[in-house]
Amino acid sequence: MVEQVYPNIYKNEIPLPKNPLKALNSYIITGGPRAVIIDTGFNCPEAEEAFFGGLAELNVDPKAADVIITHLHADHSGLAYKLEQQGARIWMSAGDGKAVMRMRDDRGWEKTRNRMTLFGLEFEEDLIRKHPGRAYAPEGPFPYSVLQEGDIVDAGDYQLEVISVPGHTPDMINLYEPKHRLYFSGDHVLDPITPNIAFWGFEHPAILNRYLESLRKIYDLPIDLMLTAHRALLTDPQRRIDELLAHHLHRLEEVEGILSDYDQPATVTDVARKMTWRIRHRDWEDFPVSQKTFAVGEAMSHLDYLVFRDRVAMEEKDGVLYFARNEKNSTEPIRIG
Ligand SMILES: [Zn+2]
């Protein structure tokens, strides 16, 4: 069921079964030369039904639609292959687009698996097959066009400007409409959910720093309505950006504190198990494996930031990373930015 949130702009709430995010906000903009759709939902029957049901309600034909995928995650990109098959034109950033093409490729997941070993996490073989990032991904590669910073998407009354905001994924894009002061934030800014900042490999160094820079990049944009990809739409994005900046500062302090409590260098898993997590499990041993992989990714992005700031030292021993506080550099309070 679609809901109009602004003239000619509709929110199509797509259920995300068995996922703590609950639903994705897909947006449909009508009134332009072609309909513009932002994000799709998982590639699963429940999401497909809601997504295409919404298009039918508004008489939007995929053949006359441009579909913009803000970032690679399957809850955003999942139905892109099916849409392309039905004649829609798909748009993604260069970096995340390339990653979407590999989401069903086992070699990429093998890399993810190896990274977990590097983090000191014991890992079950079948997790990769069950991982929603793979199970709900598009069927395979498909043709798409590339969007980059500064490109303008013509949506009739709305001229959407592409803004590059790396962080939540290495090449996430957002859309800004300066005339009406609208901003489509994907997963860059969410409320009350905190966007997950994972580690994407050493080829994407200091990704948390890039995320914090991307938050500051949009801070002063005049925005009256932020159309997020999950949960609440925001009329006061600066309030939420301030909270997210404070959250990561607090996290960094927590991670440094945890390292101080260990007498010897600690693994990413050692750190993750002592961090505070807002999930309903008594302790680390009770976490489902998928939550553990999520938690170590988050721990690693913060450790990686502290290494980047030279406050923490990192070394690899027998294929596992170890971290220790760099005492001489970490007496000052942490500053982000
Ligand atoms: Zn995401």
Residues whose N, C-alpha, C, O or C-beta is under 5 A from the ligand:
A	BS01	ZN	H73 D187
